[in-house]
Amino acid sequence: MRAVVQRVKNARVTVGGSATGEINRGLTVLLGVAGGDTQKEVDFLVEKIIHLRIFEDSDGKMNHSLMDIKGDLLVVSQFTLLGDVKKGRRPSFTQAAPPDEAKALYELFIEKARHMGINTQTGEFRAMMDVSLVNSGPVTLILDTATL
């Protein structure tokens, strides 16, 4: 499972011109599910992301997590994060999980974040989406359960 995590002032995802998710201060997570991923990767990644200390305290140091600041979470499925461009010029997506498996784990990720008390908004799985955000910092991290 691979995630691009961005600290944001606000973010919004639209499908066909209609907002499906919108947040204020918090994190935007672009989430790609790899073949072979399980609930174990979901559990690990949700815990890691919501407890990352990437929000500033009163001294300007990154000491607070999303949980600490009671921030929002916007989760957008993005299978292209698993694109392999080592050969040729067209990405290969063979590392991405099949759509049914990916959707189940994507939805589990969202459910677990909500269960932790995080206001979690989403995109729409397998839809063409427009994502807009104001990256705060900027702070952007890439997490991959295969290397963590």
DAMOHU-V340030 format. One line per field, one symbol per residue. psi: psi as a letter, one per 30 degrees, with the letter a starting at -180 (. if undefined). Layout:
psi = ???
This chain:
psi = kkkjkkklellkkljhfkkfkklbkbkkjkkkklkflafeeeeeeeeeefgkigkkafggkjfkleeefhllkjkkkifffgkkgekafkkkgffklkeeeeeeeeeeeeeeeeffgkjkllakkgljlkkkljkjdkjkkkkjfff.
